[in-house]
Amino acid sequence: MKTTILDLKVGQNALIRQFADFDATCKLLTMGLLPNSRVELVRKAPFGGALYIRMQNHLIAMRENEAASVEIEVL
């Protein structure tokens, strides 16, 4: 089983390893999420809302389906 951003707890850090969904990959790369980038989960909105991650002092919001396509390595 692959670990994704959805598996992180608030405050946990991880390294992005790869993307599983081709359609979401283009959008995520455009937002600056690159392989080997360090990310931190800042907040999970209730009821399946957006996830907020911090990457290099930038806050990025993403949907659950986008977060599920980002495979990570927890630090």
PyMOL Python script that loads the backbone (N, CA, C, O; Angstrom):
from pymol import cmd

cmd.read_pdbstr("""\
ATOM      1  N   MET A   1       0.839  -1.186   0.000  1.00  0.00           N
ATOM      2  CA  MET A   1       0.000   0.000   0.000  1.00  0.00           C
ATOM      3  C   MET A   1       0.879   1.243   0.000  1.00  0.00           C
ATOM      4  O   MET A   1       1.830   1.337   0.777  1.00  0.00           O
ATOM      5  N   LYS A   2       0.566   2.180  -0.858  1.00  0.00           N
ATOM      6  CA  LYS A   2       1.322   3.418  -0.966  1.00  0.00           C
ATOM      7  C   LYS A   2       0.841   4.422   0.074  1.00  0.00           C
ATOM      8  O   LYS A   2      -0.347   4.478   0.392  1.00  0.00           O
ATOM      9  N   THR A   3       1.760   5.206   0.597  1.00  0.00           N
ATOM     10  CA  THR A   3       1.424   6.265   1.535  1.00  0.00           C
ATOM     11  C   THR A   3       1.226   7.551   0.750  1.00  0.00           C
ATOM     12  O   THR A   3       2.054   7.902  -0.090  1.00  0.00           O
ATOM     13  N   THR A   4       0.124   8.260   1.023  1.00  0.00           N
ATOM     14  CA  THR A   4      -0.181   9.504   0.321  1.00  0.00           C
ATOM     15  C   THR A   4      -0.353  10.642   1.323  1.00  0.00           C
ATOM     16  O   THR A   4      -0.314  10.428   2.534  1.00  0.00           O
ATOM     17  N   ILE A   5      -0.542  11.838   0.808  1.00  0.00           N
ATOM     18  CA  ILE A   5      -0.759  12.998   1.676  1.00  0.00           C
ATOM     19  C   ILE A   5      -1.979  12.791   2.565  1.00  0.00           C
ATOM     20  O   ILE A   5      -2.024  13.320   3.675  1.00  0.00           O
ATOM     21  N   LEU A   6      -2.958  12.039   2.104  1.00  0.00           N
ATOM     22  CA  LEU A   6      -4.146  11.757   2.925  1.00  0.00           C
ATOM     23  C   LEU A   6      -3.793  11.022   4.214  1.00  0.00           C
ATOM     24  O   LEU A   6      -4.534  11.114   5.193  1.00  0.00           O
ATOM     25  N   ASP A   7      -2.689  10.303   4.234  1.00  0.00           N
ATOM     26  CA  ASP A   7      -2.292   9.519   5.402  1.00  0.00           C
ATOM     27  C   ASP A   7      -1.571  10.345   6.459  1.00  0.00           C
ATOM     28  O   ASP A   7      -1.359   9.867   7.574  1.00  0.00           O
ATOM     29  N   LEU A   8      -1.192  11.573   6.129  1.00  0.00           N
ATOM     30  CA  LEU A   8      -0.463  12.411   7.089  1.00  0.00           C
ATOM     31  C   LEU A   8      -1.384  12.897   8.191  1.00  0.00           C
ATOM     32  O   LEU A   8      -2.583  13.083   7.983  1.00  0.00           O
ATOM     33  N   LYS A   9      -0.803  13.101   9.368  1.00  0.00           N
ATOM     34  CA  LYS A   9      -1.495  13.755  10.475  1.00  0.00           C
ATOM     35  C   LYS A   9      -1.061  15.214  10.479  1.00  0.00           C
ATOM     36  O   LYS A   9       0.019  15.540   9.987  1.00  0.00           O
ATOM     37  N   VAL A  10      -1.878  16.078  11.019  1.00  0.00           N
ATOM     38  CA  VAL A  10      -1.549  17.498  11.065  1.00  0.00           C
ATOM     39  C   VAL A  10      -0.209  17.678  11.778  1.00  0.00           C
ATOM     40  O   VAL A  10       0.006  17.145  12.866  1.00  0.00           O
ATOM     41  N   GLY A  11       0.688  18.437  11.146  1.00  0.00           N
ATOM     42  CA  GLY A  11       2.011  18.693  11.698  1.00  0.00           C
ATOM     43  C   GLY A  11       3.088  17.753  11.193  1.00  0.00           C
ATOM     44  O   GLY A  11       4.273  18.014  11.402  1.00  0.00           O
ATOM     45  N   GLN A  12       2.708  16.658  10.529  1.00  0.00           N
ATOM     46  CA  GLN A  12       3.694  15.714  10.013  1.00  0.00           C
ATOM     47  C   GLN A  12       4.323  16.234   8.726  1.00  0.00           C
ATOM     48  O   GLN A  12       3.686  16.942   7.946  1.00  0.00           O
ATOM     49  N   ASN A  13       5.578  15.870   8.524  1.00  0.00           N
ATOM     50  CA  ASN A  13       6.320  16.237   7.321  1.00  0.00           C
ATOM     51  C   ASN A  13       6.558  15.004   6.468  1.00  0.00           C
ATOM     52  O   ASN A  13       6.587  13.875   6.959  1.00  0.00           O
ATOM     53  N   ALA A  14       6.729  15.254   5.172  1.00  0.00           N
ATOM     54  CA  ALA A  14       6.973  14.156   4.238  1.00  0.00           C
ATOM     55  C   ALA A  14       7.714  14.681   3.017  1.00  0.00           C
ATOM     56  O   ALA A  14       7.764  15.884   2.761  1.00  0.00           O
ATOM     57  N   LEU A  15       8.286  13.743   2.275  1.00  0.00           N
ATOM     58  CA  LEU A  15       8.886  14.047   0.977  1.00  0.00           C
ATOM     59  C   LEU A  15       7.983  13.486  -0.104  1.00  0.00           C
ATOM     60  O   LEU A  15       7.512  12.353  -0.005  1.00  0.00           O
ATOM     61  N   ILE A  16       7.744  14.274  -1.126  1.00  0.00           N
ATOM     62  CA  ILE A  16       6.967  13.801  -2.263  1.00  0.00           C
ATOM     63  C   ILE A  16       7.844  12.850  -3.057  1.00  0.00           C
ATOM     64  O   ILE A  16       8.982  13.186  -3.387  1.00  0.00           O
ATOM     65  N   ARG A  17       7.335  11.675  -3.367  1.00  0.00           N
ATOM     66  CA  ARG A  17       8.085  10.682  -4.128  1.00  0.00           C
ATOM     67  C   ARG A  17       7.626  10.618  -5.584  1.00  0.00           C
ATOM     68  O   ARG A  17       8.449  10.659  -6.498  1.00  0.00           O
ATOM     69  N   GLN A  18       6.314  10.518  -5.798  1.00  0.00           N
ATOM     70  CA  GLN A  18       5.799  10.450  -7.169  1.00  0.00           C
ATOM     71  C   GLN A  18       4.307  10.728  -7.161  1.00  0.00           C
ATOM     72  O   GLN A  18       3.686  10.867  -6.107  1.00  0.00           O
ATOM     73  N   PHE A  19       3.743  10.806  -8.371  1.00  0.00           N
ATOM     74  CA  PHE A  19       2.322  11.063  -8.532  1.00  0.00           C
ATOM     75  C   PHE A  19       1.673   9.854  -9.192  1.00  0.00           C
ATOM     76  O   PHE A  19       2.232   9.265 -10.118  1.00  0.00           O
ATOM     77  N   ALA A  20       0.488   9.488  -8.709  1.00  0.00           N
ATOM     78  CA  ALA A  20      -0.175   8.293  -9.197  1.00  0.00           C
ATOM     79  C   ALA A  20      -1.215   8.579 -10.279  1.00  0.00           C
ATOM     80  O   ALA A  20      -1.513   7.704 -11.092  1.00  0.00           O
ATOM     81  N   ASP A  21      -1.765   9.778 -10.300  1.00  0.00           N
ATOM     82  CA  ASP A  21      -2.850  10.116 -11.229  1.00  0.00           C
ATOM     83  C   ASP A  21      -2.352  11.128 -12.252  1.00  0.00           C
ATOM     84  O   ASP A  21      -1.992  12.251 -11.898  1.00  0.00           O
ATOM     85  N   PHE A  22      -2.331  10.733 -13.511  1.00  0.00           N
ATOM     86  CA  PHE A  22      -1.799  11.600 -14.557  1.00  0.00           C
ATOM     87  C   PHE A  22      -2.567  12.914 -14.659  1.00  0.00           C
ATOM     88  O   PHE A  22      -1.954  13.965 -14.845  1.00  0.00           O
ATOM     89  N   ASP A  23      -3.893  12.880 -14.542  1.00  0.00           N
ATOM     90  CA  ASP A  23      -4.692  14.100 -14.679  1.00  0.00           C
ATOM     91  C   ASP A  23      -4.370  15.121 -13.590  1.00  0.00           C
ATOM     92  O   ASP A  23      -4.305  16.318 -13.867  1.00  0.00           O
ATOM     93  N   ALA A  24      -4.170  14.664 -12.371  1.00  0.00           N
ATOM     94  CA  ALA A  24      -3.853  15.582 -11.273  1.00  0.00           C
ATOM     95  C   ALA A  24      -2.394  16.023 -11.313  1.00  0.00           C
ATOM     96  O   ALA A  24      -2.054  17.087 -10.795  1.00  0.00           O
ATOM     97  N   THR A  25      -1.536  15.220 -11.919  1.00  0.00           N
ATOM     98  CA  THR A  25      -0.101  15.510 -11.922  1.00  0.00           C
ATOM     99  C   THR A  25       0.214  16.858 -12.543  1.00  0.00           C
ATOM    100  O   THR A  25       0.992  17.624 -11.974  1.00  0.00           O
ATOM    101  N   CYS A  26      -0.360  17.167 -13.679  1.00  0.00           N
ATOM    102  CA  CYS A  26      -0.077  18.445 -14.350  1.00  0.00           C
ATOM    103  C   CYS A  26      -0.441  19.626 -13.453  1.00  0.00           C
ATOM    104  O   CYS A  26       0.321  20.588 -13.344  1.00  0.00           O
ATOM    105  N   LYS A  27      -1.600  19.551 -12.816  1.00  0.00           N
ATOM    106  CA  LYS A  27      -2.035  20.636 -11.936  1.00  0.00           C
ATOM    107  C   LYS A  27      -1.096  20.767 -10.741  1.00  0.00           C
ATOM    108  O   LYS A  27      -0.702  21.876 -10.380  1.00  0.00           O
ATOM    109  N   LEU A  28      -0.736  19.642 -10.127  1.00  0.00           N
ATOM    110  CA  LEU A  28       0.123  19.677  -8.950  1.00  0.00           C
ATOM    111  C   LEU A  28       1.518  20.189  -9.288  1.00  0.00           C
ATOM    112  O   LEU A  28       2.104  20.948  -8.515  1.00  0.00           O
ATOM    113  N   LEU A  29       2.049  19.786 -10.423  1.00  0.00           N
ATOM    114  CA  LEU A  29       3.360  20.284 -10.844  1.00  0.00           C
ATOM    115  C   LEU A  29       3.306  21.791 -11.091  1.00  0.00           C
ATOM    116  O   LEU A  29       4.246  22.511 -10.755  1.00  0.00           O
ATOM    117  N   THR A  30       2.221  22.261 -11.668  1.00  0.00           N
ATOM    118  CA  THR A  30       2.042  23.690 -11.911  1.00  0.00           C
ATOM    119  C   THR A  30       1.981  24.466 -10.589  1.00  0.00           C
ATOM    120  O   THR A  30       2.446  25.603 -10.510  1.00  0.00           O
ATOM    121  N   MET A  31       1.410  23.849  -9.562  1.00  0.00           N
ATOM    122  CA  MET A  31       1.326  24.502  -8.252  1.00  0.00           C
ATOM    123  C   MET A  31       2.665  24.472  -7.518  1.00  0.00           C
ATOM    124  O   MET A  31       2.804  25.094  -6.464  1.00  0.00           O
ATOM    125  N   GLY A  32       3.649  23.759  -8.059  1.00  0.00           N
ATOM    126  CA  GLY A  32       4.967  23.737  -7.446  1.00  0.00           C
ATOM    127  C   GLY A  32       5.305  22.489  -6.664  1.00  0.00           C
ATOM    128  O   GLY A  32       6.382  22.403  -6.074  1.00  0.00           O
ATOM    129  N   LEU A  33       4.407  21.520  -6.648  1.00  0.00           N
ATOM    130  CA  LEU A  33       4.686  20.263  -5.954  1.00  0.00           C
ATOM    131  C   LEU A  33       5.560  19.400  -6.853  1.00  0.00           C
ATOM    132  O   LEU A  33       5.102  18.904  -7.883  1.00  0.00           O
ATOM    133  N   LEU A  34       6.794  19.225  -6.471  1.00  0.00           N
ATOM    134  CA  LEU A  34       7.758  18.486  -7.271  1.00  0.00           C
ATOM    135  C   LEU A  34       8.277  17.289  -6.491  1.00  0.00           C
ATOM    136  O   LEU A  34       8.320  17.333  -5.262  1.00  0.00           O
ATOM    137  N   PRO A  35       8.672  16.219  -7.176  1.00  0.00           N
ATOM    138  CA  PRO A  35       9.278  15.086  -6.468  1.00  0.00           C
ATOM    139  C   PRO A  35      10.477  15.546  -5.645  1.00  0.00           C
ATOM    140  O   PRO A  35      11.237  16.421  -6.061  1.00  0.00           O
ATOM    141  N   ASN A  36      10.629  14.947  -4.483  1.00  0.00           N
ATOM    142  CA  ASN A  36      11.677  15.253  -3.494  1.00  0.00           C
ATOM    143  C   ASN A  36      11.487  16.585  -2.794  1.00  0.00           C
ATOM    144  O   ASN A  36      12.401  17.061  -2.121  1.00  0.00           O
ATOM    145  N   SER A  37      10.309  17.203  -2.939  1.00  0.00           N
ATOM    146  CA  SER A  37       9.988  18.410  -2.182  1.00  0.00           C
ATOM    147  C   SER A  37       9.451  18.000  -0.818  1.00  0.00           C
ATOM    148  O   SER A  37       8.777  16.980  -0.677  1.00  0.00           O
ATOM    149  N   ARG A  38       9.766  18.815   0.182  1.00  0.00           N
ATOM    150  CA  ARG A  38       9.294  18.553   1.543  1.00  0.00           C
ATOM    151  C   ARG A  38       7.980  19.292   1.755  1.00  0.00           C
ATOM    152  O   ARG A  38       7.862  20.470   1.421  1.00  0.00           O
ATOM    153  N   VAL A  39       6.996  18.597   2.310  1.00  0.00           N
ATOM    154  CA  VAL A  39       5.694  19.192   2.591  1.00  0.00           C
ATOM    155  C   VAL A  39       5.297  18.891   4.037  1.00  0.00           C
ATOM    156  O   VAL A  39       5.748  17.913   4.632  1.00  0.00           O
ATOM    157  N   GLU A  40       4.447  19.751   4.581  1.00  0.00           N
ATOM    158  CA  GLU A  40       3.901  19.558   5.927  1.00  0.00           C
ATOM    159  C   GLU A  40       2.396  19.734   5.852  1.00  0.00           C
ATOM    160  O   GLU A  40       1.908  20.694   5.257  1.00  0.00           O
ATOM    161  N   LEU A  41       1.656  18.809   6.455  1.00  0.00           N
ATOM    162  CA  LEU A  41       0.203  18.950   6.500  1.00  0.00           C
ATOM    163  C   LEU A  41      -0.139  19.951   7.598  1.00  0.00           C
ATOM    164  O   LEU A  41       0.197  19.748   8.764  1.00  0.00           O
ATOM    165  N   VAL A  42      -0.807  21.029   7.213  1.00  0.00           N
ATOM    166  CA  VAL A  42      -1.146  22.096   8.146  1.00  0.00           C
ATOM    167  C   VAL A  42      -2.551  21.919   8.714  1.00  0.00           C
ATOM    168  O   VAL A  42      -2.783  22.120   9.906  1.00  0.00           O
ATOM    169  N   ARG A  43      -3.493  21.537   7.833  1.00  0.00           N
ATOM    170  CA  ARG A  43      -4.882  21.464   8.279  1.00  0.00           C
ATOM    171  C   ARG A  43      -5.681  20.568   7.342  1.00  0.00           C
ATOM    172  O   ARG A  43      -5.436  20.520   6.137  1.00  0.00           O
ATOM    173  N   LYS A  44      -6.641  19.862   7.927  1.00  0.00           N
ATOM    174  CA  LYS A  44      -7.621  19.105   7.147  1.00  0.00           C
ATOM    175  C   LYS A  44      -8.985  19.722   7.427  1.00  0.00           C
ATOM    176  O   LYS A  44      -9.423  19.771   8.576  1.00  0.00           O
ATOM    177  N   ALA A  45      -9.653  20.189   6.386  1.00  0.00           N
ATOM    178  CA  ALA A  45     -10.991  20.740   6.560  1.00  0.00           C
ATOM    179  C   ALA A  45     -11.968  19.601   6.868  1.00  0.00           C
ATOM    180  O   ALA A  45     -11.793  18.486   6.375  1.00  0.00           O
ATOM    181  N   PRO A  46     -12.980  19.870   7.669  1.00  0.00           N
ATOM    182  CA  PRO A  46     -13.933  18.817   8.022  1.00  0.00           C
ATOM    183  C   PRO A  46     -14.804  18.393   6.839  1.00  0.00           C
ATOM    184  O   PRO A  46     -14.938  19.115   5.851  1.00  0.00           O
ATOM    185  N   PHE A  47     -15.386  17.211   6.969  1.00  0.00           N
ATOM    186  CA  PHE A  47     -16.355  16.676   6.013  1.00  0.00           C
ATOM    187  C   PHE A  47     -15.774  16.511   4.615  1.00  0.00           C
ATOM    188  O   PHE A  47     -16.454  16.783   3.627  1.00  0.00           O
ATOM    189  N   GLY A  48     -14.532  16.071   4.524  1.00  0.00           N
ATOM    190  CA  GLY A  48     -13.945  15.792   3.224  1.00  0.00           C
ATOM    191  C   GLY A  48     -13.592  17.026   2.418  1.00  0.00           C
ATOM    192  O   GLY A  48     -13.551  16.978   1.189  1.00  0.00           O
ATOM    193  N   GLY A  49     -13.337  18.126   3.100  1.00  0.00           N
ATOM    194  CA  GLY A  49     -12.966  19.355   2.404  1.00  0.00           C
ATOM    195  C   GLY A  49     -11.505  19.347   2.019  1.00  0.00           C
ATOM    196  O   GLY A  49     -10.877  18.291   1.930  1.00  0.00           O
ATOM    197  N   ALA A  50     -10.972  20.525   1.793  1.00  0.00           N
ATOM    198  CA  ALA A  50      -9.598  20.671   1.322  1.00  0.00           C
ATOM    199  C   ALA A  50      -8.576  20.308   2.401  1.00  0.00           C
ATOM    200  O   ALA A  50      -8.857  20.353   3.598  1.00  0.00           O
ATOM    201  N   LEU A  51      -7.393  19.951   1.936  1.00  0.00           N
ATOM    202  CA  LEU A  51      -6.242  19.761   2.807  1.00  0.00           C
ATOM    203  C   LEU A  51      -5.299  20.923   2.534  1.00  0.00           C
ATOM    204  O   LEU A  51      -5.130  21.339   1.388  1.00  0.00           O
ATOM    205  N   TYR A  52      -4.694  21.439   3.581  1.00  0.00           N
ATOM    206  CA  TYR A  52      -3.783  22.568   3.451  1.00  0.00           C
ATOM    207  C   TYR A  52      -2.382  22.090   3.784  1.00  0.00           C
ATOM    208  O   TYR A  52      -2.134  21.584   4.878  1.00  0.00           O
ATOM    209  N   ILE A  53      -1.476  22.249   2.845  1.00  0.00           N
ATOM    210  CA  ILE A  53      -0.098  21.838   3.069  1.00  0.00           C
ATOM    211  C   ILE A  53       0.823  23.044   2.944  1.00  0.00           C
ATOM    212  O   ILE A  53       0.523  24.009   2.240  1.00  0.00           O
ATOM    213  N   ARG A  54       1.945  22.965   3.639  1.00  0.00           N
ATOM    214  CA  ARG A  54       2.962  24.009   3.560  1.00  0.00           C
ATOM    215  C   ARG A  54       4.155  23.429   2.814  1.00  0.00           C
ATOM    216  O   ARG A  54       4.621  22.325   3.095  1.00  0.00           O
ATOM    217  N   MET A  55       4.629  24.212   1.856  1.00  0.00           N
ATOM    218  CA  MET A  55       5.817  23.835   1.108  1.00  0.00           C
ATOM    219  C   MET A  55       6.632  25.095   0.884  1.00  0.00           C
ATOM    220  O   MET A  55       6.180  26.014   0.201  1.00  0.00           O
ATOM    221  N   GLN A  56       7.826  25.148   1.449  1.00  0.00           N
ATOM    222  CA  GLN A  56       8.715  26.299   1.308  1.00  0.00           C
ATOM    223  C   GLN A  56       7.998  27.606   1.637  1.00  0.00           C
ATOM    224  O   GLN A  56       8.031  28.546   0.844  1.00  0.00           O
ATOM    225  N   ASN A  57       7.362  27.669   2.780  1.00  0.00           N
ATOM    226  CA  ASN A  57       6.657  28.858   3.279  1.00  0.00           C
ATOM    227  C   ASN A  57       5.456  29.277   2.437  1.00  0.00           C
ATOM    228  O   ASN A  57       4.995  30.413   2.550  1.00  0.00           O
ATOM    229  N   HIS A  58       4.950  28.394   1.606  1.00  0.00           N
ATOM    230  CA  HIS A  58       3.737  28.643   0.845  1.00  0.00           C
ATOM    231  C   HIS A  58       2.665  27.676   1.320  1.00  0.00           C
ATOM    232  O   HIS A  58       2.940  26.496   1.539  1.00  0.00           O
ATOM    233  N   LEU A  59       1.447  28.171   1.478  1.00  0.00           N
ATOM    234  CA  LEU A  59       0.324  27.312   1.819  1.00  0.00           C
ATOM    235  C   LEU A  59      -0.422  26.962   0.541  1.00  0.00           C
ATOM    236  O   LEU A  59      -0.728  27.834  -0.273  1.00  0.00           O
ATOM    237  N   ILE A  60      -0.708  25.685   0.377  1.00  0.00           N
ATOM    238  CA  ILE A  60      -1.387  25.195  -0.816  1.00  0.00           C
ATOM    239  C   ILE A  60      -2.592  24.377  -0.367  1.00  0.00           C
ATOM    240  O   ILE A  60      -2.479  23.511   0.501  1.00  0.00           O
ATOM    241  N   ALA A  61      -3.738  24.660  -0.962  1.00  0.00           N
ATOM    242  CA  ALA A  61      -4.947  23.877  -0.686  1.00  0.00           C
ATOM    243  C   ALA A  61      -5.147  22.890  -1.826  1.00  0.00           C
ATOM    244  O   ALA A  61      -4.959  23.223  -2.996  1.00  0.00           O
ATOM    245  N   MET A  62      -5.528  21.681  -1.468  1.00  0.00           N
ATOM    246  CA  MET A  62      -5.800  20.669  -2.494  1.00  0.00           C
ATOM    247  C   MET A  62      -6.977  19.817  -2.081  1.00  0.00           C
ATOM    248  O   MET A  62      -7.262  19.644  -0.896  1.00  0.00           O
ATOM    249  N   ARG A  63      -7.653  19.291  -3.084  1.00  0.00           N
ATOM    250  CA  ARG A  63      -8.787  18.396  -2.839  1.00  0.00           C
ATOM    251  C   ARG A  63      -8.279  17.024  -2.409  1.00  0.00           C
ATOM    252  O   ARG A  63      -7.111  16.687  -2.608  1.00  0.00           O
ATOM    253  N   GLU A  64      -9.177  16.240  -1.815  1.00  0.00           N
ATOM    254  CA  GLU A  64      -8.798  14.904  -1.353  1.00  0.00           C
ATOM    255  C   GLU A  64      -8.326  14.013  -2.499  1.00  0.00           C
ATOM    256  O   GLU A  64      -7.379  13.245  -2.331  1.00  0.00           O
ATOM    257  N   ASN A  65      -8.974  14.106  -3.664  1.00  0.00           N
ATOM    258  CA  ASN A  65      -8.568  13.243  -4.770  1.00  0.00           C
ATOM    259  C   ASN A  65      -7.171  13.621  -5.279  1.00  0.00           C
ATOM    260  O   ASN A  65      -6.428  12.748  -5.726  1.00  0.00           O
ATOM    261  N   GLU A  66      -6.807  14.890  -5.219  1.00  0.00           N
ATOM    262  CA  GLU A  66      -5.463  15.311  -5.603  1.00  0.00           C
ATOM    263  C   GLU A  66      -4.448  14.828  -4.565  1.00  0.00           C
ATOM    264  O   GLU A  66      -3.376  14.339  -4.920  1.00  0.00           O
ATOM    265  N   ALA A  67      -4.791  14.969  -3.289  1.00  0.00           N
ATOM    266  CA  ALA A  67      -3.887  14.529  -2.221  1.00  0.00           C
ATOM    267  C   ALA A  67      -3.669  13.018  -2.277  1.00  0.00           C
ATOM    268  O   ALA A  67      -2.583  12.536  -1.955  1.00  0.00           O
ATOM    269  N   ALA A  68      -4.688  12.276  -2.680  1.00  0.00           N
ATOM    270  CA  ALA A  68      -4.575  10.819  -2.763  1.00  0.00           C
ATOM    271  C   ALA A  68      -3.653  10.385  -3.890  1.00  0.00           C
ATOM    272  O   ALA A  68      -3.194   9.244  -3.908  1.00  0.00           O
ATOM    273  N   SER A  69      -3.377  11.280  -4.830  1.00  0.00           N
ATOM    274  CA  SER A  69      -2.520  10.922  -5.952  1.00  0.00           C
ATOM    275  C   SER A  69      -1.051  11.262  -5.714  1.00  0.00           C
ATOM    276  O   SER A  69      -0.202  10.971  -6.557  1.00  0.00           O
ATOM    277  N   VAL A  70      -0.746  11.880  -4.564  1.00  0.00           N
ATOM    278  CA  VAL A  70       0.639  12.253  -4.253  1.00  0.00           C
ATOM    279  C   VAL A  70       1.227  11.226  -3.295  1.00  0.00           C
ATOM    280  O   VAL A  70       0.877  11.192  -2.116  1.00  0.00           O
ATOM    281  N   GLU A  71       2.114  10.399  -3.807  1.00  0.00           N
ATOM    282  CA  GLU A  71       2.773   9.380  -2.985  1.00  0.00           C
ATOM    283  C   GLU A  71       3.946  10.006  -2.259  1.00  0.00           C
ATOM    284  O   GLU A  71       4.730  10.751  -2.847  1.00  0.00           O
ATOM    285  N   ILE A  72       4.061   9.696  -0.968  1.00  0.00           N
ATOM    286  CA  ILE A  72       5.045  10.364  -0.108  1.00  0.00           C
ATOM    287  C   ILE A  72       5.865   9.363   0.700  1.00  0.00           C
ATOM    288  O   ILE A  72       5.567   8.169   0.754  1.00  0.00           O
ATOM    289  N   GLU A  73       6.903   9.899   1.322  1.00  0.00           N
ATOM    290  CA  GLU A  73       7.679   9.184   2.329  1.00  0.00           C
ATOM    291  C   GLU A  73       7.633  10.043   3.589  1.00  0.00           C
ATOM    292  O   GLU A  73       8.135  11.167   3.594  1.00  0.00           O
ATOM    293  N   VAL A  74       7.038   9.522   4.648  1.00  0.00           N
ATOM    294  CA  VAL A  74       6.891  10.276   5.894  1.00  0.00           C
ATOM    295  C   VAL A  74       8.260  10.441   6.546  1.00  0.00           C
ATOM    296  O   VAL A  74       9.050   9.498   6.609  1.00  0.00           O
ATOM    297  N   LEU A  75       8.526  11.648   7.026  1.00  0.00           N
ATOM    298  CA  LEU A  75       9.800  11.920   7.712  1.00  0.00           C
ATOM    299  C   LEU A  75       9.639  11.804   9.204  1.00  0.00           C
ATOM    300  O   LEU A  75      10.601  11.998   9.947  1.00  0.00           O
TER     301      LEU A  75
END
""", "prot")
cmd.dss("prot")
cmd.show_as("cartoon", "prot")
cmd.util.cbc("prot")
cmd.orient("prot")
